[in-house]
């Protein structure tokens, strides 16, 4: 792949000095992370900060004060009908089910910046009722760069993640990491100005010949160490711009497009550990806000259920072995990989397995909400698990300043 012309402006400033090939001896990538990615006090609150525990307790109190209807709404991330303004029926649905998050796509976002600001403000106002700051929603978008760009004209497009791996081969990893962080910082500020407060990015899957047909240029490349460092640079830059990130898609995918069919991961435990090493490193080092779980079937972990529905994957592996204590999101259950269950039933299974937020669409939002409530009533989903899920969501909203 040739060097993309649109990277020139992004790379000029961070690479103007200190990035020429051969200018410095090779060093470990961990040293480069420490050197190129100093802690500059971004938007998140790290685990060692005293506010971290205060926010934990505040989130616990908030969740305990919510009734079941509010808890069941808080754990749903919904699609939205409307562009520039909510449709009348969408307003009615959101007033009835004040979802914990709204995800926006190209059909919502193909308008100018003033229109986008007005639209996101309206979504937040309708969901919160204008009165309850604790119920301010996440307003999320997939903003990875390259081919995954949901906006129309006027909003900056980030370069493809794979192009940074190629830059690292030519100019050195420190130059590439600095460019990633600076580009993410600027982009994060732009997103925050538009009223967006959550990014479903970056992809943290290592590129292989097996998953290349699906990921294409959405991965940071074939080297796990660089993938981890690049994702950390992106996350820190976004946070400095005011945007928390949800990394994806744990534990990985194959070449099968999950929109069309179910990926099957047949690797043994040792190979899987290598596959998820970037996720594990980010969990240790970045106080991640969220992890999105894929619909892949992981045969050595759970040969019967998709990762997004599996306690063995979410509770035992992601939370237990890797120690992730943040917000877990399931991927979209309308995708082909999740066929076999109605979306609302899959949502209940995912929450019971340890996910904190599930996706719905306007046509299924009421039904998903009602199904979650019935599951609490009949014991398929414990009230404690529902409250815990909402607590994780409220904590991240507190930690990233989405509400006071």
C-alpha positions as CSV (number, residue, x, y, z in Angstrom):
1,X,0.0,0.0,0.0
2,X,1.3,3.4,-0.9
3,X,1.8,6.1,1.7
4,X,-1.6,8.0,1.8
5,X,-1.3,11.6,0.8
6,X,-3.7,12.8,3.5
7,X,-1.3,11.6,6.3
8,X,1.3,14.3,5.4
9,X,-0.3,17.1,7.3
10,X,-1.0,14.9,10.3
11,X,2.5,13.6,10.5
12,X,4.3,16.8,9.7
13,X,4.2,18.4,13.2
14,X,4.9,15.3,15.4
15,X,7.5,14.0,13.0
16,X,9.3,17.2,12.2
17,X,12.0,16.5,14.6
18,X,13.4,13.3,16.2
19,X,11.8,10.8,13.8
20,X,14.2,10.3,11.0
21,X,15.2,6.7,10.3
22,X,18.5,5.7,11.9
23,X,18.6,8.8,14.1
24,X,18.5,6.7,17.3
25,X,19.2,3.2,18.3
26,X,16.3,0.7,18.7
27,X,14.6,0.6,22.1
28,X,11.9,-1.5,23.6
29,X,8.4,-0.5,22.6
30,X,7.4,-0.2,26.3
31,X,10.1,2.5,26.6
32,X,8.7,4.3,23.6
33,X,5.3,4.2,25.2
34,X,6.7,5.8,28.3
35,X,8.6,8.4,26.3
36,X,6.1,9.3,23.6
37,X,3.0,8.8,25.7
38,X,3.5,10.6,29.0
39,X,0.6,10.9,31.4
40,X,-0.7,14.4,30.7
41,X,-3.9,14.2,32.8
42,X,-6.4,13.3,30.2
43,X,-10.2,13.1,30.6
44,X,-10.3,9.8,32.5
45,X,-9.6,9.4,36.2
46,X,-7.0,6.7,36.8
47,X,-7.5,4.0,39.4
48,X,-4.9,5.5,41.8
49,X,-6.7,8.9,41.9
50,X,-8.7,9.3,45.1
51,X,-11.7,10.4,43.0
52,X,-11.8,6.9,41.5
53,X,-13.2,5.4,44.7
54,X,-15.5,8.4,45.3
55,X,-17.0,7.8,41.9
56,X,-17.4,4.1,42.5
57,X,-19.4,4.9,45.7
58,X,-21.4,7.6,44.0
59,X,-22.3,5.2,41.1
60,X,-23.3,2.5,43.6
61,X,-25.6,5.0,45.3
62,X,-27.1,6.2,42.1
63,X,-27.8,2.7,40.9
64,X,-29.4,1.7,44.2
65,X,-31.8,4.7,43.9
66,X,-33.1,3.8,40.5
67,X,-36.2,1.6,40.0
68,X,-36.2,-1.4,37.8
69,X,-37.6,0.5,34.8
70,X,-34.7,3.0,35.0
71,X,-32.1,0.3,35.5
72,X,-33.4,-1.6,32.5
73,X,-33.2,1.5,30.4
74,X,-29.8,2.5,31.5
75,X,-28.2,-0.8,30.2
76,X,-29.5,-0.3,26.6
77,X,-27.6,1.5,23.8
78,X,-30.1,2.3,21.2
79,X,-30.0,3.4,17.6
80,X,-31.8,6.6,16.7
81,X,-34.3,7.7,14.0
82,X,-33.7,11.1,12.7
83,X,-31.1,13.4,11.1
84,X,-30.7,16.9,12.6
85,X,-33.7,16.3,14.7
86,X,-35.5,13.4,16.4
87,X,-38.6,12.1,14.7
88,X,-41.8,12.4,16.7
89,X,-42.1,8.7,17.4
90,X,-38.5,8.5,18.4
91,X,-39.1,11.2,21.0
92,X,-42.0,9.2,22.4
93,X,-39.9,6.1,22.6
94,X,-37.0,7.8,24.4
95,X,-39.3,9.5,26.9
96,X,-40.8,6.1,27.7
97,X,-37.4,4.3,27.7
98,X,-34.6,6.7,28.6
99,X,-31.8,4.6,27.2
100,X,-28.4,4.8,28.8
101,X,-26.8,5.5,25.4
102,X,-27.6,6.4,21.8
103,X,-25.4,5.2,18.9
104,X,-25.3,7.3,15.7
105,X,-24.6,6.2,12.2
106,X,-24.2,7.9,8.8
107,X,-27.9,8.3,8.3
108,X,-28.0,10.4,11.5
109,X,-24.8,12.3,11.0
110,X,-24.8,13.4,7.3
111,X,-25.5,17.1,8.2
112,X,-23.5,20.2,9.0
113,X,-21.8,20.8,12.4
114,X,-24.5,23.2,13.8
115,X,-27.1,20.6,12.9
116,X,-25.1,17.9,14.6
117,X,-24.7,19.9,17.8
118,X,-28.4,20.6,17.9
119,X,-29.2,17.0,17.3
120,X,-27.0,15.5,20.0
121,X,-28.3,18.2,22.5
122,X,-31.8,17.2,21.7
123,X,-31.1,13.5,22.2
124,X,-29.6,14.2,25.6
125,X,-32.4,16.5,26.6
126,X,-35.1,14.1,25.7
127,X,-33.5,11.1,27.4
128,X,-32.7,13.0,30.6
129,X,-36.0,14.8,30.6
130,X,-34.0,18.0,31.0
131,X,-34.1,17.5,34.7
132,X,-32.2,14.4,35.8
133,X,-28.4,14.8,35.2
134,X,-27.7,11.2,36.3
135,X,-29.6,10.0,33.2
136,X,-27.6,11.9,30.6
137,X,-26.8,9.3,27.9
138,X,-23.7,8.2,26.2
139,X,-23.9,9.5,22.7
140,X,-21.6,7.2,20.7
141,X,-20.2,6.8,17.3
142,X,-17.7,4.4,15.5
143,X,-14.8,6.8,14.7
144,X,-11.9,4.5,13.9
145,X,-10.5,6.2,10.9
146,X,-10.1,5.1,7.3
147,X,-13.2,3.3,6.0
148,X,-15.0,3.6,9.3
149,X,-16.1,7.2,9.2
150,X,-19.8,8.0,9.9
151,X,-19.8,11.7,9.2
152,X,-20.5,13.8,6.1
153,X,-18.5,16.7,4.9
154,X,-16.9,19.0,7.5
155,X,-15.8,16.5,10.1
156,X,-12.1,15.3,9.9
157,X,-11.5,11.7,8.8
158,X,-8.7,9.9,10.7
159,X,-6.2,7.9,8.6
160,X,-6.7,4.1,8.4
161,X,-5.1,2.4,11.5
162,X,-3.0,0.1,9.3
163,X,-1.2,3.2,7.8
164,X,0.4,3.8,11.2
165,X,2.0,0.4,11.1
166,X,3.4,1.2,7.7
167,X,4.7,4.6,8.9
168,X,6.4,2.9,11.9
169,X,8.3,0.7,9.4
170,X,9.6,3.7,7.6
171,X,10.0,6.3,10.2
172,X,10.2,4.4,13.5
173,X,7.5,3.6,16.0
174,X,8.0,6.7,18.2
175,X,7.0,8.9,15.3
176,X,3.9,6.8,14.5
177,X,2.8,6.7,18.1
178,X,3.1,10.5,18.4
179,X,1.0,10.9,15.3
180,X,-1.7,8.6,16.5
181,X,-2.0,10.4,19.8
182,X,-2.0,13.9,18.3
183,X,-4.5,12.9,15.6
184,X,-6.8,11.3,18.2
185,X,-6.5,14.3,20.5
186,X,-7.6,16.7,17.8
187,X,-10.4,14.4,16.7
188,X,-11.6,13.9,20.3
189,X,-12.0,17.6,20.7
190,X,-13.9,17.8,17.5
191,X,-16.3,15.0,18.6
192,X,-16.8,16.5,22.0
193,X,-17.6,19.8,20.4
194,X,-20.3,18.1,18.4
195,X,-21.9,16.6,21.6
196,X,-20.5,13.1,21.2
197,X,-19.1,11.5,24.3
198,X,-18.2,7.9,23.5
199,X,-16.1,6.3,20.7
200,X,-16.5,2.7,19.7
201,X,-12.8,2.5,18.8
202,X,-10.0,1.4,18.4
203,X,-10.0,-2.1,17.0
204,X,-7.3,-3.9,19.1
205,X,-7.2,-7.1,17.1
206,X,-3.8,-8.1,15.7
207,X,-4.0,-8.4,11.9
208,X,-3.5,-11.9,10.6
209,X,-4.0,-13.6,7.3
210,X,-7.0,-15.3,8.9
211,X,-8.9,-12.1,9.9
212,X,-7.6,-9.8,7.1
213,X,-10.6,-10.3,4.8
214,X,-12.8,-8.8,7.5
215,X,-10.6,-6.3,9.2
216,X,-8.7,-5.0,6.2
217,X,-7.0,-1.7,7.3
218,X,-9.0,-1.4,10.6
219,X,-6.2,-3.1,12.6
220,X,-2.9,-1.5,13.7
221,X,-1.0,-4.3,12.0
222,X,0.5,-7.8,12.5
223,X,2.7,-7.0,15.6
224,X,0.9,-7.4,18.9
225,X,3.3,-5.1,20.8
226,X,2.8,-2.3,18.3
227,X,-0.9,-2.9,18.2
228,X,-1.1,-2.4,22.0
229,X,1.1,0.7,22.0
230,X,-0.9,2.2,19.1
231,X,-4.2,1.6,20.7
232,X,-2.9,3.1,23.9
233,X,-1.8,6.2,22.0
234,X,-5.2,6.5,20.4
235,X,-7.1,6.0,23.7
236,X,-5.0,8.6,25.5
237,X,-5.3,11.1,22.7
238,X,-9.1,10.7,22.6
239,X,-9.3,11.0,26.4
240,X,-7.2,14.2,26.2
241,X,-9.8,15.4,23.7
242,X,-12.6,14.5,26.2
243,X,-13.8,11.2,24.6
244,X,-13.6,7.8,26.3
245,X,-13.1,4.8,24.1
246,X,-14.6,1.3,23.9
247,X,-12.0,-1.1,22.5
248,X,-13.1,-3.9,20.3
249,X,-13.8,-6.7,19.4
250,X,-12.7,-9.0,22.3
251,X,-11.4,-11.7,21.9
252,X,-11.2,-11.3,18.1
253,X,-12.6,-12.4,14.8
254,X,-11.8,-14.5,11.8
255,X,-12.2,-13.5,8.1
256,X,-15.9,-14.1,8.4
257,X,-17.8,-10.8,8.4
258,X,-19.9,-11.1,11.6
259,X,-22.6,-9.0,9.9
260,X,-23.1,-12.1,7.6
261,X,-22.2,-15.1,9.7
262,X,-20.6,-16.3,12.9
263,X,-16.8,-16.4,13.2
264,X,-15.4,-19.5,14.9
265,X,-12.1,-19.2,16.8
266,X,-10.6,-22.7,17.1
267,X,-7.2,-21.8,18.6
268,X,-6.0,-23.5,21.7
269,X,-5.6,-21.6,25.0
270,X,-2.0,-20.6,24.4
271,X,-2.8,-19.1,21.0
272,X,-5.8,-17.3,22.4
273,X,-3.6,-15.7,25.1
274,X,-1.3,-14.4,22.4
275,X,-4.3,-13.1,20.4
276,X,-5.7,-11.1,23.3
277,X,-2.4,-9.8,24.6
278,X,-3.1,-6.2,23.4
279,X,-6.4,-6.2,25.3
280,X,-4.7,-7.6,28.4
281,X,-2.0,-4.9,28.3
282,X,-4.5,-2.1,27.8
283,X,-6.6,-3.4,30.7
284,X,-3.5,-3.2,32.9
285,X,-2.2,0.2,31.7
286,X,-5.0,2.4,30.6
287,X,-7.9,2.1,33.0
288,X,-10.1,1.3,30.0
289,X,-13.7,2.6,30.0
290,X,-15.1,-0.1,27.9
291,X,-14.6,-3.3,26.0
292,X,-16.9,-4.5,23.3
293,X,-17.3,-8.3,23.0
294,X,-17.6,-10.0,19.6
295,X,-20.1,-12.6,18.5
296,X,-17.3,-15.1,17.7
297,X,-17.6,-18.7,19.0
298,X,-14.5,-19.5,21.0
299,X,-14.4,-23.3,21.0
300,X,-11.9,-23.8,23.8
301,X,-13.7,-21.3,26.1
302,X,-17.4,-22.0,25.3
303,X,-18.2,-24.3,22.4
304,X,-22.0,-23.5,22.6
305,X,-22.4,-19.8,23.1
306,X,-21.1,-16.7,21.2
307,X,-18.6,-14.8,23.2
308,X,-21.2,-12.0,23.6
309,X,-23.5,-14.4,25.4
310,X,-20.9,-16.5,27.3
311,X,-20.2,-16.3,31.1
312,X,-17.0,-18.2,30.4
313,X,-15.8,-15.5,28.1
314,X,-17.1,-12.4,29.8
315,X,-17.2,-13.3,33.5
316,X,-14.4,-15.9,33.8
317,X,-11.9,-14.7,31.1
318,X,-12.3,-11.0,30.5
319,X,-13.3,-10.0,34.1
320,X,-11.7,-12.9,36.0
321,X,-8.4,-13.8,34.4
322,X,-7.7,-10.4,32.7
323,X,-9.1,-8.3,35.6
324,X,-11.3,-6.0,33.6
325,X,-13.6,-4.0,36.0
326,X,-15.0,-1.5,33.5
327,X,-18.0,-1.4,31.2
328,X,-18.6,-4.4,28.9
329,X,-20.7,-3.9,25.8
330,X,-22.0,-6.6,23.5
331,X,-21.9,-6.2,19.8
332,X,-25.1,-5.6,17.8
333,X,-27.4,-8.6,18.1
334,X,-29.0,-7.8,14.7
335,X,-25.8,-9.0,13.0
336,X,-25.8,-12.3,11.2
337,X,-23.4,-13.8,13.7
338,X,-26.1,-13.5,16.4
339,X,-28.9,-15.2,14.5
340,X,-30.8,-17.9,16.3
341,X,-32.1,-15.7,19.1
342,X,-34.4,-12.7,19.0
343,X,-32.4,-9.6,19.9
344,X,-34.2,-8.9,23.1
345,X,-33.7,-12.4,24.3
346,X,-30.0,-12.2,23.4
347,X,-29.8,-9.0,25.4
348,X,-31.0,-10.7,28.5
349,X,-28.5,-13.6,28.0
350,X,-25.7,-11.1,27.5
351,X,-26.6,-9.2,30.7
352,X,-26.8,-12.4,32.7
353,X,-23.4,-13.5,31.3
354,X,-21.8,-10.3,32.6
355,X,-22.3,-7.6,29.8
356,X,-23.3,-4.2,31.1
357,X,-24.8,-2.6,28.0
358,X,-26.6,-4.2,25.1
359,X,-27.6,-2.7,21.7
360,X,-31.1,-2.2,20.4
361,X,-32.8,-0.4,17.5
362,X,-35.8,2.0,17.6
363,X,-38.1,-0.8,16.4
364,X,-37.0,-3.1,19.2
365,X,-36.2,-0.7,22.0
366,X,-39.5,-1.0,23.9
367,X,-39.6,-4.7,23.4
368,X,-36.0,-5.1,24.7
369,X,-36.8,-2.9,27.7
370,X,-39.9,-5.0,28.5
371,X,-38.0,-8.3,28.0
372,X,-35.3,-7.2,30.5
373,X,-38.0,-6.3,33.1
374,X,-39.8,-9.6,32.6
375,X,-36.4,-11.4,33.0
376,X,-35.9,-9.8,36.3
377,X,-39.4,-10.7,37.4
378,X,-39.1,-14.3,36.5
379,X,-35.5,-14.8,37.7
380,X,-33.7,-15.2,34.4
381,X,-31.8,-12.0,35.2
382,X,-31.1,-11.2,38.8
383,X,-31.8,-7.7,40.1
384,X,-28.3,-7.6,41.5
385,X,-26.7,-8.2,38.1
386,X,-28.9,-5.5,36.5
387,X,-28.0,-3.0,39.2
388,X,-24.3,-4.0,38.9
389,X,-24.4,-3.4,35.1
390,X,-26.0,0.1,35.6
391,X,-23.5,0.9,38.3
392,X,-20.6,0.2,35.8
393,X,-22.2,2.5,33.3
394,X,-22.9,5.3,35.8
395,X,-19.3,5.0,37.1
396,X,-17.9,5.6,33.6
397,X,-20.2,8.6,33.0
398,X,-18.9,10.0,36.3
399,X,-15.3,9.2,35.6
400,X,-15.3,10.9,32.2
401,X,-17.3,13.9,33.3
402,X,-20.4,13.1,31.2
403,X,-22.4,14.2,34.1
404,X,-21.3,16.0,37.3
